[in-house]
């Protein structure tokens, strides 16, 4: 019995660690995979934050733009702007999250060696770009993690 209680406690601690919400500011947050390495790319023009898998073969990247004058309905080509050299694998999908709306599409490169899941979300005057990439052959292996990250996306005010 003590072993079961101990294992349950370990499981709850691991679940709590895995579900840690991450945010660079109050405008958006995600729950990245717990064991993925965090890095930042900050320039004078913009900032993005990456989470890289332990094997270095996959990445989740998030960035935001603030104080935009956005139309009531996001044009479908907004998401494509983030993937100028890739091609969409299906039609752009309109999606909704908790108090935000956005677009979702999967992409591949010309060589079919990389596969992306791209999401752009907006709330008020804030737009967030969330990209998740893996090799074409490994994408399905990472899909569940990518879906969990995309479903965790929250936008503040």
N, C-alpha and C positions, 0 to 999 in steps of 0.2 A: 504494500500500500504506500509506504514512504517513497518508493521508487516512482510510482505513478504521480504522486504529488510533486516530487522533484522535477520530473520530466514536464509536467504541466507548467510549472513555474518557469522552467527554462524556455519552453515554447512561448509563453506569454511575454517574457523579456525579449526574446528574438523577434516576436511579432511587433512589439512596441518599438524596437530599434528600426525594423524594416519600414515602419509606417511614419517615420519622422518627416514632418513637413518642412520644406526648404523654401526660402524666399530671400531675394536680395533687398526687397523693400516691401512696403505694404500694398503694392498694386497687384501682385500676382504671387502664386505659390504652386509648387508641385511636390509630389512625394517620389523622389528618385529611388532607384534600387539601392538598398542599404550598403552593399559592398562595392559600389562603383566609385571611382576616384573623381573628385570635384576639381575643376580648374576654371579660371576666368580669362576672358579676352576683353580687355578694356582699352578703347582708343578714344580720341577726342570726338569722334563721330558717333560711336555706339559702344554698347557692352553686350557680351553674351557669356553664358555660363554653360559649361559642358560637364557631363557625367559620363565617364568612360568605363566600360566593362573591365573586369579584372584581367581578361585575356587581351585587352586592347583592340578588339575586333569590332566593337559596337559603341555607339555614342548617342546620348540624348543631349540636345542643345536647346537652350531657351534664351530668348531676348525679348525686349519690349521697346515700344515707342510710345511716348506720352504726349498729351495735349494736342491730339490730332483732330481735325475737322472731318469726321467720318460720315459717309452717307448712311441713310437708314438701312439700306441693304448693301452688304459688302459685295462688290463686283467679283465674279468668279476668278478673274485673272490676278487678283491681289495675291493669292497663294502662289500662283505660277511665277510671280516676280522673284520669289526666293529660290526658284529652281530654273535659272535661265538656260542651263546646258543639259537639263534632264527632260524626259518626256513622261507625261502622266500615264498611268497604267489603267485608269478608269476615269469616269466623269468626276468632277468636283462634287463633293457631298456637303450639303448644308447641315450643320450640327448645332446643338444647344448644350450648354452646361449650366451650372448653377449661376443664374443671373448674367450669362453671357451668351453670345451667338458667334458662329464662326464657320470656317470651311475646313474640309479634310480631303486629302488625296494622297495616293501612293505614287511614287516616281521611281524611275530607273535611269541609269546613264546609258550612253550609246553602246558601250561594250557589254551591257547587262551584267556588270560585275558588282554594282552597288544598288541597294534597294532602300528607299526612304519612305517614311510615313511623315507627312507634313500637316501641321494644323496651324491655322491662324485664328485667333479668338479676339473678340473685342467686347469691352464694356465701357460705355461712356466715350471718353476721348483716349482711352488706352488700348493699344493693339499688342498682342503677344504672338510671337512666332515660336512654335515648338517643332523641332525636327528630330527624327530618330532614324539612325542609319546603321545598316549592317551589310555584310557581303550578301549578294543575291542568294548564295547557297546556304547561308546561315540565318537569313531573315526570319524564317518561320520559328527557328529556335528561340529568337528574342521576342517574337510577336507578343506573347503574354505579358512580358515586362513592359513593352511599349504601350500596350493597351492599358495597363495599370497606371502608367505615368500619365497618359492622355486623359484618363478618367479622373485622375486626381487634380487636374488643373482647376484652380480657382482664381478669379479676378476680383480685386477689391475695388474701391472707389477711386 
